[in-house]
Amino acid sequence: MAQNLNQIDIGQSGGAYLNDTGAFTPPTGKVITAIYVAAANTTFNTLTPANSDGLHYPGTSVVATAVGNGLNAEAISTENWPVGLWIYGRFSAVTLTDGAVFMYFSEE
């Protein structure tokens, strides 16, 4: 079920806060579609794309292919991300090395 970004921004499908290094997975039937970096120097250990619908999304484990993300697509690096940054996509899991994020969900 597709949702527009206005619904994601105000949390119509729920959300969560993460500020530790434990692996986070969204509730059953949902994927993470927007991530807001809430602490300076946030670093992702893993940002797992939810590629189950036949499309390919950015993440820390992207493999570039002509029919996936494109021939020169690169994985999201594990560098520090600044506070205030929004990341949009479809993610099935998030693990932080440090920092904090707010995550907003959509239906799978």
Contact map, one row per residue, 1 for C-alpha under 8 A:
111000000000000000000000000000000000000000000000000000000000000000000000000000000000000000000000000000000011
111100000000000000000000000000000000000000000000000000000000000000000000000000000000000000000000000000000110
111110110000000000000000000000000000000000000000000000000000000000000000000000000000000000000000000000000110
011111110000000000000000000000000000000000000000000000000000000000000000000000000000000000000000000000000000
001111111000000000000000000000000000000000000000000000000000000000000000000000000000000000000000000000000000
000111111100000000000000000000000000000000000000000000000000000000000000000000000000000000000000000000000000
001111111111100000000000000000000000000000000000000000000000000000000000000000000000000000000000000000000000
001111111111100000000000000000001100000000000000000000000000000000000000000000000000000000000000000000011100
000011111111000000000000000000000100000000000000000000000000000000000000000000000000000000000000000000010000
000001111111000000000000000000000000000000000000000000000000000000000000000000000000000000000000000000000000
000000111111111000000000000000000000000000000000000000000000000000000000000000000000000000000000000000011000
000000111111110000000000000000000000000000000000000000000000000000000000000000000000000000000000000000000000
000000110011111000000000000000000000000000000000000000000000000000000000000000000000000000000000000000011110
000000000011111100000000000000000000000000000000000000000000000000000000000000000000000000000000000000011100
000000000010111110000000000000000000000000000000000000000000000000000000000000000000000000000000000001111000
000000000000011111000000000000000000000000000000000000000000000000000000000000000000000000000000000001110000
000000000000001111100000000000000000000000000000000000000000000000000000000000000000000000000000000111100000
000000000000000111110001000000000000000000000000000000000000000000000000000000000000000000000000000111100000
000000000000000011111000000000000000000000000000000000000000000000000000000000000000000000000001011110000000
000000000000000001111100000000000000000000000000000000000000000000000000000000000000000000000001111100000000
000000000000000000111110000000000000000000000000000000000000000000000000000000000000000000000011110000000000
000000000000000000011111000000000000000000000000000000000000000000000000000000000000000000000011000000000000
000000000000000000001111100000000000000000000000000000000000000000000000000000000000000000001111000000000000
000000000000000001000111110000000000000000000000000000000000000000000000000000000000000000001110000000000000
000000000000000000000011111000000000000000000000000000000000000000000000000000000000000000011100000000000000
000000000000000000000001111101110000000000000000000000000000000000000000000000000000000000011000000000001000
000000000000000000000000111111100000000000000000000000000000000000000000000000000000000000000000000000000000
000000000000000000000000011111000000000000000000000000000000000000000000000000000000000000000000000000000000
000000000000000000000000001111100000000000000000000000000000000000000000000000000000000000000000000000000011
000000000000000000000000011111110000000000000000000000000000000000000000000000000000000000000000000000001111
000000000000000000000000011011111000000000000000010000000000000000000000000000000000000001110000000000001111
000000000000000000000000010001111110000000000000000000000000000000000000000000000000000011111000000000111100
000000010000000000000000000000111110000000000000000000000000000000000000000000000000000111100000000000111100
000000011000000000000000000000011111000000000000000000000000000000000000000000000000011111000000000000111000
000000000000000000000000000000011111100000000000000000000000000000000000000000000000011100000000000011110000
000000000000000000000000000000000111110000000000000000000000000000000000000000000011111000000000000011100000
000000000000000000000000000000000011111101000000000000000000000000000000000000001111110000000000000111000000
000000000000000000000000000000000001111101000000000000000000000000000000000000000011000000000000001111000000
000000000000000000000000000000000000111111000000000000000000000000000000000000000110000000000000001110000000
000000000000000000000000000000000000111111000000000000000000000000000000000000011110000000000000001000000000
000000000000000000000000000000000000001111100000000000000000000000000000000000011110000000000000011000000000
000000000000000000000000000000000000111111110000000000000000000000000000000000011110000000000001111110000000
000000000000000000000000000000000000000011111000000000000000000000000000000001111000000000000001111000000000
000000000000000000000000000000000000000001111110000000000000000000000000000001110000000000000111110000000000
000000000000000000000000000000000000000000111110000000000001000000000000000001000000000000000111100000000000
000000000000000000000000000000000000000000011111000000000011100000000000000000000000000000001111000000000000
000000000000000000000000000000000000000000011111100000000011100000000000000100000000000000111110000000000000
000000000000000000000000000000000000000000000111110000000011100000000000000000000000000000111100000000000000
000000000000000000000000000000000000000000000011111000011111110000000000000000000000000011111000000000000000
000000000000000000000000000000100000000000000001111110011000000000000000000000000000000001110000000000000000
000000000000000000000000000000000000000000000000111111111000000000000000000000000000000001000000000000000000
000000000000000000000000000000000000000000000000011111100000000000000000000000000000000000000000000000000000
000000000000000000000000000000000000000000000000011111100000000000000000000000000000000000000000000000000000
000000000000000000000000000000000000000000000000001111110000000000000000000000000000000000000000000000000000
000000000000000000000000000000000000000000000000001111111000000000010000000000000000000000000000000000000000
000000000000000000000000000000000000000000000000111001111100000000011000000000000000000000000000000000000000
000000000000000000000000000000000000000000000000111000111110010000001000000000000000000011100000000000000000
000000000000000000000000000000000000000000000000100000011111010000001000001100000000000010000000000000000000
000000000000000000000000000000000000000000000111100000001111110000000000001100000000000000100000000000000000
000000000000000000000000000000000000000000001111100000000111110000000000001111000000000000000000000000000000
000000000000000000000000000000000000000000000111100000000011111000000000001100000000000000000000000000000000
000000000000000000000000000000000000000000000000100000001111111100001000111100000000000000000000000000000000
000000000000000000000000000000000000000000000000000000000000111110001000111000000000000000000000000000000000
000000000000000000000000000000000000000000000000000000000000011111011111110000000000000000000000000000000000
000000000000000000000000000000000000000000000000000000000000001111111111100000000000000000000000000000000000
000000000000000000000000000000000000000000000000000000000000000111111110000000000000000000000000000000000000
000000000000000000000000000000000000000000000000000000000000000011111100000000000000000000000000000000000000
000000000000000000000000000000000000000000000000000000110000000111111100000000000000000000000000000000000000
000000000000000000000000000000000000000000000000000000011100011111111111100000000000000000000000000000000000
000000000000000000000000000000000000000000000000000000000000000111111111100000000000000000000000000000000000
000000000000000000000000000000000000000000000000000000000000000111001111100000000000000000000000000000000000
000000000000000000000000000000000000000000000000000000000000000110001111110000000000000000000000000000000000
000000000000000000000000000000000000000000000000000000000000011110001111111000000000000000000000000000000000
000000000000000000000000000000000000000000000000000000000000011100000001111100000000000000000000000000000000
000000000000000000000000000000000000000000000000000000000111111000000000111110000000000000000000000000000000
000000000000000000000000000000000000000000000010000000000111110000000000011111000000000000000000000000000000
000000000000000000000000000000000000000000000000000000000001000000000000001111100000000000000000000000000000
000000000000000000000000000000000000000000111000000000000001000000000000000111110000000000000000000000000000
000000000000000000000000000000000000000000110000000000000000000000000000000011111000000000000000000000000000
000000000000000000000000000000000000000111110000000000000000000000000000000001111100000000000000000000000000
000000000000000000000000000000000000100111100000000000000000000000000000000000111110100000000000000000000000
000000000000000000000000000000000000101111000000000000000000000000000000000000011111100000000000000000000000
000000000000000000000000000000000001111111000000000000000000000000000000000000001111100000000000000000000000
000000000000000000000000000000000001110000000000000000000000000000000000000000000111110000000000000000000000
000000000000000000000000000000000001100000000000000000000000000000000000000000001111111000000000000000000000
000000000000000000000000000000000111100000000000000000000000000000000000000000000001111100000000000000000000
000000000000000000000000000000000111000000000000000000000000000000000000000000000000111110000000000000000000
000000000000000000000000000000001110000000000000000000000000000000000000000000000000011111000000000000000000
000000000000000000000000000000011100000000000000100000001100000000000000000000000000001111100000000000000000
000000000000000000000000000000111100000000000000111000001000000000000000000000000000000111110000000000000000
000000000000000000000000000000111000000000000011110000001010000000000000000000000000000011111100000000000000
000000000000000000000000110000110000000000000011110000000000000000000000000000000000000001111100000000000000
000000000000000000000011110000010000000000000111100000000000000000000000000000000000000000111110000000000000
000000000000000000000011100000000000000000011111000000000000000000000000000000000000000000111111000000000000
000000000000000000001111000000000000000000011110000000000000000000000000000000000000000000001111100000000000
000000000000000000111110000000000000000001111100000000000000000000000000000000000000000000000111111100000000
000000000000000000011000000000000000000001111000000000000000000000000000000000000000000000000011111000000000
000000000000000000111000000000000000000011110000000000000000000000000000000000000000000000000001111100000000
000000000000000000110000000000000000011111100000000000000000000000000000000000000000000000000001111110000000
000000000000000011110000000000000000111001000000000000000000000000000000000000000000000000000001011111000000
000000000000000011100000000000000011111001000000000000000000000000000000000000000000000000000000001111100000
000000000000001111000000000000000011110000000000000000000000000000000000000000000000000000000000000111110000
000000000000001111000000000000011111000000000000000000000000000000000000000000000000000000000000000011111000
000000011010111100000000000000011110000000000000000000000000000000000000000000000000000000000000000001111100
000000010010111000000000010001111100000000000000000000000000000000000000000000000000000000000000000000111110
011000010000110000000000000001111000000000000000000000000000000000000000000000000000000000000000000000011111
111000000000100000000000000011100000000000000000000000000000000000000000000000000000000000000000000000001111
100000000000000000000000000011100000000000000000000000000000000000000000000000000000000000000000000000000111
